[in-house]
Amino acid sequence: MQRIWIVGAGFSGFWSALSAVRLLDQRGETDNVEVALVAPQPEMHIAHDFTRPMLISCAHR
């Protein structure tokens, strides 16, 4: 079995792991490859998307 290691569970690491698993699932390769997400802490905190209010205010112009 092959293993993909993704170091860092911030925004980019989390979405990279999710995208890798999704791509493997689409190709039917989930039995052959394991995706491992490595982080220094066992939890993930998602910060608020601060750009969203700017996008909403631009759309109302």
C-alpha positions in Angstrom: 0.0 0.0 0.0 1.2 3.5 -0.8 0.9 6.4 1.6 0.5 10.1 0.9 1.8 12.2 3.8 0.4 15.7 4.1 2.2 17.7 6.8 0.2 20.5 8.4 -3.5 20.6 9.0 -4.2 24.2 8.3 -6.4 25.4 5.5 -4.2 24.2 2.7 -3.2 20.9 4.3 -6.8 20.0 5.1 -8.1 20.8 1.7 -5.1 19.0 0.0 -5.9 15.8 2.0 -9.6 16.1 1.2 -8.9 16.7 -2.5 -6.4 13.7 -2.7 -9.0 11.4 -1.1 -11.7 12.6 -3.5 -9.4 12.1 -6.5 -8.4 8.6 -5.4 -12.1 7.8 -4.9 -13.0 9.0 -8.4 -10.2 6.8 -9.8 -11.2 3.8 -7.7 -7.9 3.6 -5.9 -8.9 4.0 -2.3 -7.8 0.4 -1.5 -4.3 1.0 -2.7 -3.4 4.4 -1.2 -3.7 5.9 2.2 -3.8 9.6 2.9 -2.3 10.6 6.2 -2.7 14.2 7.6 -0.1 15.0 10.2 -0.6 17.9 12.6 1.0 18.9 15.9 -2.3 19.0 17.7 -5.3 16.5 17.4 -7.8 19.1 16.6 -8.4 21.6 13.8 -9.8 25.1 14.2 -11.3 26.8 11.2 -11.0 30.5 11.2 -13.8 32.7 9.9 -13.6 33.7 6.3 -12.9 37.4 6.5 -13.2 37.9 2.8 -16.8 37.0 2.6 -18.3 40.3 3.9 -16.1 42.2 1.3 -17.5 40.0 -1.5 -21.1 40.4 -0.4 -20.7 44.2 -0.2 -19.1 44.3 -3.7 -22.0 42.3 -5.1 -24.6 44.9 -3.8 -23.0 47.8 -5.8 
